[in-house]
């Protein structure tokens, strides 16, 4: 059964609505902190606006004009006696921002950041109370020779905690590991009988990610004896070496310089070790065999040599077992199969699990057709054709959710700080930064996954905004705090021209950052990624 176009359109409109609400909330909650702190110390708030631009409608309560503005992305607070530098000329009126002592103005400045962290904690706690779908932190597969394997972690065992922080899902692991490159981490592991033991291991860093050598993917078998037939080309980077050599999507790269392709990782290493060398690829295209010459090269600065393809593994059927999905689909000896993706029907109230299917390309006798293979995890015969993450619902009571909310806020704060530190140490690159386009994209995706996922993302973005606003340069709150600390320690503010100079530099740097991260976002949307 498929959803009607009307329902798809309604889902899209609903998701866009939540994108606008969430994006407004990211900034609005920060400004709410400034508003509440200003009221607390007796500063008159002249305008509190949800959104920017011309007012759509307003109402006044007390001395504050509350406004809903044309562009509903964020908001702002206008206090009496304040401009972009922090102060207007002091007229001596007690309700003006500029009339307040430095310590009270510092409270107003830091309140926005504090509200970001409080909002993140509330969002994380609410997410766990509402319920989210998670991939359990179970080692379904353990890579031989990996840190996990050497530490004695076995398939089926569950990770309970890392460095004292509780782990409820696989997604909890990366923030706990990525900030500790090359450093040992303390794990708590639970075996199938429920017994727990401490395990110390040192994660490996590959690119921007920390790995310990476990996978949450459950192997998917189709009831057939399979052998690797080569690398199935899913996409070709335009003007890359593979494109120039004549390689096309849906080609199967069967051999390199006469050596059969039997392992994807070994194939990648062979390409990466062949910069400037001419490689002869044996290419299978709908039964026809071609020989094409390709020369790997770096497609980006400091990137390893590539030929510019996205690929997955292609398999050849050697034998079909009775009673399995392969027999039901009438697969035969010699058929070549490549998995193109995995689909999951949306969960309904009557269905507590996801109905997964493999979308595969079948080649037989020089022709190709598309197959949809129902996933049966009880089938274990033959080589696994693919792997799938098995999600399960996670819903906690108020106490457990509040504990997880606290740890999530702390762990994500460490993650953001670790990322910023990694930019200066070389662990991360400026190309890894994400901007508003990515935030909108992630928010849209989260809104389609459910309220819990949207709350988790809201918390993560709030943590990011809180940390970034502590940067000690105007127009960030951290810059204003620096000015106020100077004023409190010296008994007088910085000269206005000095403040203006710092503000100008800060605004220019901020605009450059916005251009950079937006460029990164656009590159991710259109950049073909492969090897």
Secondary structure, 3 states (H helix, E strand, C coil): CCCCHHHHHHHHHHHHHHHHHHHHHHHHHHHHHHHHHHHHCCCCEEEEEEEEEEEEEEEEECCEEEEEEEEEEEEEEEECCCCCCCCCCCCCCCCCHHHCCHHHHHHHHHHHHHHHHHHHHHHHHHHHHHCEEEECCECCEECCCCHHHHCCCCCCCEEEEECCEECCCCHHHHHHHCCCCCCEEEEEEECCCCCEEEEEEECEEECCEEECCEECEEEECCCEEEEEEEEEEEEECCCCHHHHHCCCCCCEEEEECCEECCCHHHHHHHHHCCCCCEEEEEEEECCEEEEEEEECECCCCCCCCECCEEEEEEEEEEEECCCCHHHHCCCCCCCEEEEEEEEECCCCCCCCCCCEEEEEEEEECCEEEEEEEECCCCCCCCCCCEEEECEEEECCCHHHHHHHHHHHHHHHHHHHHHHHHHHHHCCCCHHHCCCHHHHHHHHHHHHHHCHHHHHHHHHHHHHHHHHHCCCCCCCCHHHHHHHHHHHHHHCCCCCHHHHHHHHHHHHHHHHHHHHHHHHHHHHHHHCCCCC
